[in-house]
Amino acid sequence: MISVAAGEHCLLLGPPGTAKSALIRSLAELMQARYFEYLLTRFTEPNEIFGPVDIGAFRDGVYRRNTKGMLPEAEVVFLDEVFKSNSAILNALLTLLNERKFTSGGQVLRCPLISVFAASNEVPGDETLTAIFDRFLIRVHSDNLDAYHFNELLQRGIQHEIRQLSGEPLRPLVTAQEFAELNRSFGTRMRFSESFLSSYKGLVFQIRAEGISLSDRRVVKMLKLFAASAYLEGREAPDLSDFFVLKHIWNNRDQAAILEGIIQPVLEGFFREHPDRRRVGVLSVGVEALAAEIDRIRQILTGGAALGDVQLFSQLKTLGEIKVALSSLGDPRARELERRVGELLQASFQSGRFAQI
């Protein structure tokens, strides 16, 4: 969500069969986005990604590609095994990812791209892939679920298979156009206090001192992710709680623990001073912690600040995760909390803002 809100790109790293493509495909459905996905190999040709040569134009002496339905016209893209593609594709991707431009027959096309999500089974070790790897600001580890979530895996899997067989699409919650407009106006949200930038500088040089490569380009781009995190929380400006994003900038999995050791003390210090701002992860299953999270979301949904649909989408997603966590608890208080979550969800979907969905 942060990647999409900021208009940046994300890498999913993990073994096959961990729902990486299903996750991004569902996201594209929920935001009614033009979607493109492809499994890349070193034998993949540019016309498979960017479109075939327009034969009619070629007969007239003009070389250009027919990009209809291909990557240059997509809004959300999923590229599986991106690091196995050849240099011709990687070079074209670099400009497209960073500048949203694609050159076809001497003509530079503006692309409606919002975010590219890539998947890989392993971190690239070849130095020639450093440039493309650097374009994916966030790196998320995707693995097989543990025993605690096994029953939920089966139930969700059954629901997914039934939906696939019936051809029933997901009900959209926002539109890609809203995300595109948010991306274009994001400059107004790039406001950072001097104390925030000072704290960020300290973290960047501490991370680099640990031997974790962090380019100046990524350092600047990360500011968009902090602003996106604040926006999704309904805040006007980022604060130290948004530094949790820095846990996901590792270049290999061994660095994740180092980043945790650097970032977590900063977050804990902030939450001690602002206990009402502590966010509960979906793996936290304590009833009291979940109750506090519900109250936090209720304040956001019913507060005086006007929320955009993207922000509302983020909060509803969190409520859905809380509802799943509560359903697995035997504590009688969990049933009351489930009722409260249901009321919040029902009120949100019955509001006039969602009448068109």
C-alpha positions as CSV (number, residue, x, y, z in Angstrom):
1,M,0.0,0.0,0.0
2,I,2.8,2.4,0.8
3,S,4.5,1.6,-2.5
4,V,1.4,2.3,-4.5
5,A,0.5,5.4,-2.6
6,A,4.0,6.8,-3.2
7,G,4.1,5.6,-6.8
8,E,7.3,3.5,-6.1
9,H,8.2,-0.1,-6.6
10,C,8.5,-3.2,-4.4
11,L,10.3,-6.5,-4.5
12,L,8.9,-9.7,-3.1
13,L,11.6,-12.2,-2.3
14,G,10.8,-15.8,-1.5
15,P,10.2,-19.4,-2.7
16,P,7.6,-20.3,-5.4
17,G,4.0,-20.9,-4.2
18,T,3.8,-18.2,-1.5
19,A,1.1,-16.2,-3.3
20,K,3.3,-13.4,-4.6
21,S,1.5,-13.1,-7.9
22,A,-2.0,-13.7,-6.4
23,L,-1.4,-10.9,-3.9
24,I,-0.5,-8.3,-6.6
25,R,-3.2,-9.6,-8.9
26,S,-5.8,-9.1,-6.2
27,L,-4.4,-5.6,-5.5
28,A,-4.9,-4.7,-9.1
29,E,-8.5,-5.9,-9.0
30,L,-9.2,-4.0,-5.8
31,M,-8.0,-0.7,-7.5
32,Q,-9.5,-1.4,-11.0
33,A,-6.0,-1.0,-12.5
34,R,-4.8,-2.0,-15.9
35,Y,-2.7,-4.9,-15.1
36,F,0.3,-6.7,-16.7
37,E,2.3,-9.6,-15.5
38,Y,5.0,-11.8,-17.0
39,L,7.5,-14.5,-16.1
40,L,10.9,-13.4,-17.3
41,T,13.7,-15.6,-18.5
42,R,17.0,-14.7,-20.2
43,F,15.3,-15.8,-23.5
44,T,12.4,-13.3,-23.1
45,E,12.2,-10.9,-26.0
46,P,11.3,-7.2,-25.7
47,N,8.2,-7.7,-27.9
48,E,6.8,-10.0,-25.2
49,I,6.9,-7.2,-22.7
50,F,6.7,-4.0,-24.6
51,G,4.6,-5.1,-27.6
52,P,5.3,-6.4,-31.1
53,V,6.4,-4.2,-34.0
54,D,3.4,-2.4,-35.6
55,I,3.5,-4.1,-39.1
56,G,1.2,-1.5,-40.7
57,A,3.4,1.4,-39.6
58,F,6.5,-0.6,-40.6
59,R,5.3,-0.9,-44.1
60,D,5.0,2.9,-44.2
61,G,8.6,3.1,-43.1
62,V,7.9,3.9,-39.4
63,Y,9.3,1.6,-36.7
64,R,7.1,1.5,-33.5
65,R,5.6,-1.0,-31.2
66,N,2.0,-1.9,-30.7
67,T,1.8,-1.4,-26.9
68,K,-1.9,-2.1,-26.4
69,G,-2.3,-4.4,-23.4
70,M,1.4,-4.5,-22.8
71,L,3.6,-3.1,-20.0
72,P,3.9,0.5,-21.3
73,E,0.1,0.9,-21.0
74,A,-0.3,-0.9,-17.6
75,E,-0.8,0.8,-14.2
76,V,0.2,-2.1,-12.0
77,V,2.8,-4.5,-13.1
78,F,4.0,-7.8,-11.7
79,L,7.3,-9.2,-13.1
80,D,8.2,-12.7,-11.9
81,E,11.9,-13.6,-11.8
82,V,12.8,-10.1,-12.9
83,F,16.6,-10.6,-12.4
84,K,16.7,-13.4,-14.9
85,S,15.8,-11.2,-17.8
86,N,18.3,-10.1,-20.4
87,S,20.1,-6.8,-20.7
88,A,17.8,-5.5,-23.5
89,I,14.8,-5.7,-21.3
90,L,16.6,-4.5,-18.1
91,N,17.9,-1.4,-19.9
92,A,14.4,-0.5,-21.1
93,L,12.9,-1.2,-17.6
94,L,15.4,1.2,-15.9
95,T,14.0,4.3,-17.7
96,L,10.4,3.1,-17.5
97,L,10.6,2.5,-13.7
98,N,12.3,5.7,-12.9
99,E,10.8,8.2,-15.4
100,R,7.6,6.5,-16.6
101,K,8.8,6.9,-20.2
102,F,9.1,4.3,-23.0
103,T,10.8,5.1,-26.4
104,S,9.1,3.5,-29.4
105,G,10.4,4.3,-32.9
106,G,12.0,7.6,-31.8
107,Q,8.8,8.6,-30.0
108,V,8.9,9.0,-26.2
109,L,5.6,7.7,-24.7
110,R,4.4,8.7,-21.2
111,C,3.4,5.6,-19.3
112,P,0.5,5.5,-16.8
113,L,2.5,3.2,-14.5
114,I,1.8,3.5,-10.8
115,S,3.9,0.7,-9.3
116,V,5.9,-2.3,-10.5
117,F,6.1,-5.3,-8.2
118,A,8.8,-7.8,-8.9
119,A,9.4,-11.3,-7.5
120,S,12.5,-13.4,-7.2
121,N,13.6,-16.5,-5.4
122,E,16.9,-15.0,-4.5
123,V,18.7,-11.7,-4.2
124,P,20.8,-10.8,-7.3
125,G,24.5,-11.4,-6.9
126,D,25.6,-10.1,-10.2
127,E,26.9,-6.5,-10.1
128,T,25.3,-5.8,-13.5
129,L,21.9,-6.1,-11.7
130,T,22.6,-3.5,-9.1
131,A,20.9,-0.7,-11.0
132,I,17.6,-2.5,-11.5
133,F,17.7,-3.9,-7.9
134,D,18.1,-0.3,-6.6
135,R,14.8,0.7,-8.3
136,F,12.8,-1.4,-5.9
137,L,12.9,0.6,-2.7
138,I,11.1,-1.9,-0.5
139,R,12.1,-5.5,-0.2
140,V,9.5,-7.9,1.4
141,H,10.2,-11.5,2.4
142,S,7.4,-13.9,1.4
143,D,7.6,-17.3,2.9
144,N,5.4,-20.4,3.5
145,L,3.1,-19.8,6.5
146,D,3.8,-21.3,9.9
147,A,1.7,-23.9,11.8
148,Y,-0.4,-21.2,13.6
149,H,-1.8,-19.9,10.3
150,F,-2.2,-23.2,8.6
151,N,-5.9,-23.5,9.0
152,E,-6.4,-20.0,7.8
153,L,-4.2,-20.8,4.8
154,L,-6.5,-23.7,3.9
155,Q,-9.7,-21.6,4.3
156,R,-8.4,-18.7,2.4
157,G,-7.1,-21.1,-0.3
158,I,-10.5,-22.7,-0.7
159,Q,-12.2,-19.3,-1.0
160,H,-9.6,-18.3,-3.6
161,E,-10.0,-21.5,-5.7
162,I,-13.8,-21.2,-5.6
163,R,-13.6,-17.6,-6.8
164,Q,-11.2,-18.5,-9.5
165,L,-13.5,-21.3,-10.8
166,S,-16.5,-19.1,-10.8
167,G,-14.7,-16.2,-12.4
168,E,-16.1,-13.8,-9.8
169,P,-14.0,-10.7,-9.6
170,L,-13.1,-8.9,-6.4
171,R,-15.2,-5.9,-5.5
172,P,-13.1,-2.8,-6.2
173,L,-12.6,-0.4,-3.3
174,V,-10.7,2.5,-5.1
175,T,-9.6,3.3,-8.6
176,A,-6.2,3.4,-10.2
177,Q,-7.1,7.0,-11.2
178,E,-7.3,8.0,-7.6
179,F,-3.8,6.6,-7.0
180,A,-2.5,8.3,-10.1
181,E,-4.0,11.7,-8.9
182,L,-2.5,11.1,-5.5
183,N,0.9,10.4,-7.0
184,R,0.8,13.6,-9.1
185,S,-0.1,15.7,-6.1
186,F,2.4,14.1,-3.7
187,G,4.7,17.0,-3.8
188,T,2.4,18.8,-1.3
189,R,2.9,16.0,1.2
190,M,6.7,16.2,1.1
191,R,7.0,18.3,4.2
192,F,9.5,17.2,6.8
193,S,10.5,18.9,10.1
194,E,14.2,19.6,10.8
195,S,14.1,17.2,13.7
196,F,12.7,14.4,11.4
197,L,15.4,15.0,8.8
198,S,18.1,15.1,11.5
199,S,16.9,11.7,12.9
200,Y,16.8,10.3,9.3
201,K,20.3,11.4,8.6
202,G,21.5,9.7,11.8
203,L,19.8,6.4,10.8
204,V,21.1,6.5,7.2
205,F,24.8,6.9,8.3
206,Q,24.3,4.2,11.0
207,I,22.9,1.8,8.4
208,R,25.8,2.6,6.1
209,A,28.3,2.1,8.9
210,E,27.0,-1.4,9.3
211,G,28.0,-2.2,5.7
212,I,24.4,-2.0,4.3
213,S,24.6,-0.3,0.9
214,L,22.1,2.6,0.6
215,S,22.5,4.8,-2.5
216,D,21.8,8.6,-2.4
217,R,19.0,7.9,-4.9
218,R,17.2,5.6,-2.5
219,V,17.8,7.9,0.4
220,V,15.9,10.6,-1.3
221,K,13.2,8.3,-2.7
222,M,12.6,6.9,0.8
223,L,11.2,10.3,1.8
224,K,8.2,9.6,-0.5
225,L,7.6,6.3,1.4
226,F,7.6,8.1,4.8
227,A,5.1,10.6,3.4
228,A,2.9,7.8,2.0
229,S,2.9,6.0,5.4
230,A,1.8,9.2,7.1
231,Y,-0.9,9.8,4.5
232,L,-2.4,6.3,4.9
233,E,-2.5,7.0,8.7
234,G,-4.4,10.2,8.1
235,R,-1.5,12.4,9.2
236,E,-0.4,15.6,7.6
237,A,3.3,15.0,8.0
238,P,5.6,12.0,8.8
239,D,7.0,11.4,12.2
240,L,9.4,8.8,13.7
241,S,6.8,6.0,13.6
242,D,7.2,6.0,9.8
243,F,10.8,4.8,10.1
244,F,9.5,1.2,10.3
245,V,9.7,1.3,6.5
246,L,13.5,1.3,6.8
247,K,13.3,-2.3,8.1
248,H,12.6,-3.3,4.5
249,I,15.5,-1.8,2.7
250,W,17.9,-4.8,3.1
251,N,20.0,-6.0,0.2
252,N,20.1,-9.6,1.5
253,R,18.1,-11.4,4.2
254,D,21.0,-11.4,6.6
255,Q,20.8,-7.6,6.8
256,A,17.1,-7.7,8.1
257,A,18.2,-8.5,11.7
258,I,20.8,-5.6,11.6
259,L,18.1,-3.2,10.4
260,E,15.8,-4.4,13.1
261,G,18.4,-3.7,15.7
262,I,18.9,-0.1,14.4
263,I,15.3,0.9,13.7
264,Q,13.3,-0.8,16.5
265,P,14.9,1.2,19.4
266,V,13.9,4.4,17.6
267,L,10.3,3.2,17.2
268,E,10.1,2.0,20.8
269,G,11.4,5.4,22.1
270,F,8.7,7.1,20.0
271,F,5.9,4.8,21.2
272,R,6.9,5.3,24.9
273,E,6.3,9.0,24.4
274,H,3.2,8.5,22.2
275,P,1.5,5.2,23.5
276,D,-1.6,6.0,21.6
277,R,0.3,5.7,18.3
278,R,1.6,2.2,18.7
279,R,0.4,0.0,15.9
280,V,-0.4,-3.6,16.3
281,G,0.9,-6.1,13.7
282,V,-1.4,-8.8,12.4
283,L,0.6,-11.4,14.3
284,S,-0.1,-9.8,17.6
285,V,-3.0,-11.8,19.0
286,G,-3.5,-10.3,22.5
287,V,-7.1,-9.2,23.1
288,E,-6.1,-6.0,24.8
289,A,-3.7,-5.0,22.0
290,L,-6.3,-5.7,19.4
291,A,-8.9,-3.7,21.3
292,A,-6.5,-0.7,21.4
293,E,-5.9,-1.1,17.6
294,I,-9.7,-1.1,17.0
295,D,-10.1,2.1,19.1
296,R,-7.2,3.7,17.1
297,I,-8.9,3.0,13.8
298,R,-12.3,4.1,15.1
299,Q,-10.7,7.5,16.0
300,I,-9.3,7.8,12.5
301,L,-12.6,6.8,10.8
302,T,-14.8,9.0,13.0
303,G,-12.5,11.9,13.6
304,G,-12.9,15.3,12.1
305,A,-10.2,14.9,9.4
306,A,-11.4,14.1,5.9
307,L,-10.0,10.8,4.7
308,G,-9.4,10.0,1.0
309,D,-10.6,6.7,-0.3
310,V,-7.0,5.4,-0.4
311,Q,-6.6,6.2,3.3
312,L,-10.0,4.5,4.0
313,F,-9.0,1.5,2.0
314,S,-5.9,1.1,4.2
315,Q,-7.9,1.3,7.5
316,L,-10.5,-1.2,6.2
317,K,-7.7,-3.6,5.2
318,T,-6.4,-3.4,8.8
319,L,-9.8,-4.0,10.2
320,G,-10.1,-7.1,8.1
321,E,-6.8,-8.5,9.4
322,I,-7.9,-7.8,13.0
323,K,-11.2,-9.6,12.4
324,V,-9.3,-12.7,11.2
325,A,-7.0,-12.5,14.3
326,L,-10.0,-12.3,16.6
327,S,-11.7,-15.3,15.0
328,S,-8.8,-17.5,16.1
329,L,-9.0,-16.5,19.8
330,G,-11.0,-18.4,22.4
331,D,-11.3,-15.5,24.7
332,P,-15.0,-14.4,25.2
333,R,-13.9,-10.8,24.9
334,A,-12.9,-11.5,21.3
335,R,-16.5,-12.0,20.3
336,E,-17.4,-8.6,21.5
337,L,-14.5,-7.1,19.6
338,E,-15.5,-9.0,16.5
339,R,-19.0,-7.3,16.8
340,R,-17.3,-3.9,17.1
341,V,-15.2,-4.5,14.0
342,G,-18.3,-5.7,12.1
343,E,-20.1,-2.5,13.0
344,L,-17.2,-0.3,11.8
345,L,-16.9,-2.2,8.5
346,Q,-20.7,-2.1,8.0
347,A,-20.8,1.7,8.7
348,S,-18.0,2.3,6.3
349,F,-19.5,0.4,3.5
350,Q,-23.0,1.9,4.0
351,S,-21.7,5.4,3.9
352,G,-22.4,7.5,0.9
353,R,-18.8,7.5,-0.2
354,F,-19.1,3.8,-1.1
355,A,-22.6,3.9,-2.6
356,Q,-21.1,3.6,-6.1
357,I,-19.2,0.3,-5.3
